């Protein structure tokens, strides 16, 4: 009886609930005190418990021993820490978790590093940092349907030391839907709303300077509950990027953004040949807390952006590679739906807003492609760090229709 009950509780109940269950059982008289569970007899890794969190047992429990080093010259506590000093180096540990539970993963980092959590190949949350002193980094994630997750620390473009990992549960109630409303569509994935055959998406999660990207055919059945998913009415696709997100090697800002492709190859067309059109029906729903800037549509050539649609506070305008172009409206209200269009031919970009022509931009470029989504122009870390910007601050855009034509 005692052994069977112990095994059942150890396999099904989170470790922080065991004492409460024992007290309840003993107090009710249903289990005599001498048969109450003895926690000292429990062996192995309990649900949600990180093994060797401070690396005092060397490399034990942290994956491939060749993929990281143990440092005894600097640690947050104790005498050891993990050291990542080259691209591809990482530490990782798989734990059992409760499904549909929100967790917070924390670790202390000195130097450069990224911490995060994955369920198989899906990144549930990650955060990078560059710190000159030991700094605690925390990232929250929801386990969804998963019963196990892999926690990791990753190389982030420079030497980093990691110490004192913790994982705590903060609740089992899923977060409320971002875009409340009554479902009106039958869509299951973003690809059911938007034609995504010739796109890939870059997300603000993954490794620093190497964010997660999803290409076809995987994109057809892909969504992310935070950064790329259907709105609640299932007639739009939500793109979100947070100021603490990872970035590409050519940018200091995070994004949840589509990049035009041509099948499995990157699209690359010329302003001097043919006619190229991008149309977006969208609404911007959220801006970062301090630097309230976001880009929601752009033409990029083989080296830099050429022209973009950009919102700064309430000013929605056309940006000409860093210079202010025509203002589309100076009184944009978050949540207002609008359309924009780029039409490129004969080395001229024609710009439209809500179906009305607004501006012609003479420009000659090649290796070009379209981009759409949420490219947040704020960051809480790195060279583009904005003072007092929260790493949890975010920008968000909902796209209802997206069309590209090449003639």
N, C-alpha and C positions, 0 to 999 in steps of 0.2 A: 504493500500500500504506500509506504513512505517513499520507496525508490521510484515507483511508477509516477506518483504525483510530482516528485522532484524533476524527473525527466520531462514531464509534460510542461511544467512551469518554465523550466530552463529553455525549452524550445519555442515557447509561444509568447512569453512575457518579457517586456523590456526590463533591464536590470534595475532601473530606478523604481519599478513597481513591486519588486519582490518583497522588500521589507513590509510594505503596506499590506500585501496579501497575507503574509505570515501573521502579522498582528491581527488582521481580521479573522483569519482562521482560528487562531488560538483564543481570541476573545469570545468567539461564538460558541466555543465548547465542542465544535465538530471535530477538531484535531487536537489531541492532547499535547501539552507543551513539549513533552519529550519527543514527539514525532514531528515537531516543527522543523522546517528546512534549515539546515546548517550551511550558511553561505560559504564557509571555509572549505566545504567538500566539493564545491562547484569548480570544475576544471575546464580549460579551453577558453575560446573567445566568446564572450556574451554578446547579445544583440546590441549593436551600436557602440561597442567598446573598441577603441583604437589600441592595438598592441604596440608596445615599445614607442610611445608617442614622443619621447624626448631623446631617442637614439642612444640611451644609456646601455642598451644591449647590442650596440653596433648596428649592423645592417639587418638584423632579424626582423622579419615580417614586412619588409618594404620593397619586395619585388626583386628584379634582376640586380644582383649585387655589383655587376659590372657597369651599371648605368648611373651610379653615384658614388661619392666618397664620404668617409666619416672624417669630420674635422674635430680636432681636440684643441685647436688654438683659439677658438671663439665659440661660445654657446650662450643661449639666453638663460638657461639654468643647467645645473649639473655640469658634466665635463665634456659632453659631446653634442654635435649637431650634424645634420646632413649637408653636404656641399655639392652643388651642381656648377660645373665650370665650363661646359661645352655644349654645343647644340645637340639636341636629342637626349640629353641626360634628364632623368626624372626619377622620382620616388613614387610608389603607389601601393595601396593596400585596399583589399576588398572586404567589405563588412556587410553583415545582414542588417536590414532596416525594416521598419514598418512601412507598408505602402500608404500612399496618400498622406504623408506626414512631412511637415516643414522642419528642416534641420538647418543648423548653423555650423559650418566648418570654420575653425579658426586655427591659425598657425602664426608663429613669430618668424619674421624674415629679416635678414641682414643682407643688404645689397639688392640684387635684382632677382625677382622670382614671381611665379604664378601658382596659385593654389586653386583647386576646383574639385568637382565631383562629376562622375560619369555613370550612366546606366548603359552598359554595353558600349555602343558607339555614340550614344547621345550625350552631349555635355549638358548637365543640369544647371551648372553655374560655375563661374570662374572669376578670378580677380588677380590682376598683376600689380606689382609695386617696384619702385626703385628707392631704397631707403639707406641712408648713411648710418643709421643706428637701428638697433633691434626694434621692430615695429610689428604690432599684431595686426594681421589681415584677416578679415572675416567675410564669408560669402554664404548667403542663404539659398537654399534650394528645396524643392518639393520632390519627394521620391516618386510621385505618380503611382503607376502600377508595379513598380520595381520592388522586389524583396531583398535585393542586394545592390550596393553601389560601390564604385571604385573611387577612393579619395586619392588625390595626387598633388605633387608639387612638381613644377616644370621649369626648365631653363628658360630665361627671359632676357636674351641678348646680353648677358653679362654674368659674372660670378655671383652666386647667391647661396646663403646658408639658411637652413630651415630647422625649427625646433618647436617642441611643446605643442603638438597638434591636439585639438579637442573637437568633439562632435556632440552637439546637444540638440534635443528635440524641443520645438517650441509650440507645437500644436498639430492636430490632425484634421483641422477644418481647411479645405482647399480655399485659396484666395478667391474673392468675388470676381465675376467676369469683368473685364476691362471695359467692354462696350455693351452696356445693358440694353435689352430690348427683346422683342418677340421674334423668334426665328421665322424668316420668310423664305428661306432657300433650302435646297436639299443637298448642299455641298458638304463634303467630308474633309477635303484638303484644299489648301490655297489654289492648287492647280485646277480645281473645279470652278473657281471664280475667274482666275486670270489665265490667259494663254501663256504657259511657261516653257514651251518646247525649246525655245532658243534663248534661255536665260540660265544663269546660276546665281545663287545667293551667297553673300558673305555675311557672317554673323559676328556680333561683338563678344564672342566667347571662343575658347580654345587657347592656344599658346600665343604669347606676345610676338607680334610681327608675323604670325602664322595662324590667323584666325580660322575657325571652322568654315568650310565652304561646301555647299551641297550643289552638285551638278546633275544633269539628266543622265540616266533615267531615274535616279533616286529622288530627284526633286518632285517628280509627279506624285509621290505618296509621302511627302515630307511636310511636317509642321513642327513648330516649337511652341510650347505653351506660353512662353513669355515674349519671344522675339520675332516670331513669324507664324501667324495662325489666323484662322477665321474669326471675324467679329461674331457677336452673339446672334445677329440676324442672318448670318451666313451669306451675306451678299457683298462682303468686303474682306480685304486681307490686311491685318494689322502688322505693321513693321515698327519695332521698338529697339532702341539702342541706349544704353546707360553710360554715363560719363566715366564710369570705372571699367568700361569694356576694353578688351584687347583691340589692337589696331593692326592694319597692314603695315608692311615695311616702309611704304611711301607716304604714310600719313600719321599724324599724332592724334587723330580723332576716330572714335568708334562708329560702326555703322551696322545696320541691318538693311542691306541694299542689294538689289538685283543688278547684275552685269550682263549686257547683251552678249550672246554667243551665236555661233553659226554651226548648229549641230554640236559636235564635241570640241570644235575649235573656237577660239576667240574671234568674235566679229571684228572686222577691220575694213572700213570703207572710207571713201574720199569725198571731200566737199565739192570736188570738181567734176565728179562723174556720177550720173544718176540723180535720183530724188529720194531722200531719206526722211522718214517722218516718225516722230514719237508723240503719242497722245496719252495723257493721264487724267483720269477722273478721280479726285482724291479729297481728303480733308485732313488737316493737321490737328491733332487732338491734345498734344502736350509738348512743352518745351522744358529744357533744363532749368534749374532754379536760379543760377547766377547769370551765365551767358546764354541767353534765350535765342539761340541761333540753330537753324536746321536747313539742310539742303534736301529738296524733294524731287529732283529731276535734273539730269545733266547730260551734256555731251562731253566726252573725253576723247582726246586724241592719243597718239602713241607716246606722249610724254607728260601731258598735264590736262586739267579740265579746260574746256574752251568757253563754255557758257552754261549757267545753271539757273534754276529757279530756287530762290532762297527766302526764308522768313527770318527776320530779326525783330523780336518783340511783336509789334502789330504791323510792321512794314514788310509786305510781300513784294519782291522785286526781282529783276533779272541781274545776275552778277556776271561780269565779263572778266573772267580769270582774275578775280580779286578786286576789280574796280566796279563801283556801283553803276548799273545801267538803269533803264527806265523803271519807275515804281509802278507796280500793278495796282496796289491799294495800300494806303498808309493806315488803314483802320481794319486790318484783318482780325476777326474774332475766332478763337480756337473752336473747332468743330464745324466751321462753315465749309460746305462742300464747293469745289470749284474745279475747272478744267484748265489745263495748259497744253500747249503743243509747240514742238519744234519741227520746222520743215526746212530741209537743207537741199539746195541745188545751186549750181553755177557759183559756188564760193560765197553764198549768202545764206544766213540762218534767219528765217522768218519766225517770229515769236507771236503766239496767240494766247489770249487769256479769256476764258469763258466764251469762246467762239469768235472773239473779235481780234483782228490783227492789231498788234501793239508796236512792233519794232522790227527793223531789218538790221542785221549785224553782218557786215562784210568780213569774211574770214576764210583763209585757205589752210586746210589741214588734211592729214591722212592718218591711217591707222585708227580711225574713229569708231566709237561705239556709244550706245545709250546706257544710262543708269537710272534707276528709279527705286524709291523706298524711303528710308530714314537715315540720313547721314548727319549725325549730330556734330555740331561745331563747338563742342566743349569737352573738357577732360579734367579729371581730378588728379591726374598723375602725369609724369613724363615731361617732355620738353614743352608741350602745349598745355600744361597744367594751368587751370584758372583758379586764382585764389578764392578760397571759401566754397568752391563748388563741391557738392556732395558726390561721392562715388555712386550713390544710388539715384541721383538725379537722372532724368531721361527725356528723350524726345520720342514722339510717336506720330505715325502717319497711317491713315487707312486709305487703301487704294481700292476703288470699285471697278475700274476698267483700265486696261493697259494695252495699247495697240502700237505695233511697229510695222512699218511697210518700207520696202526698198523697191524702187522701180528703175 
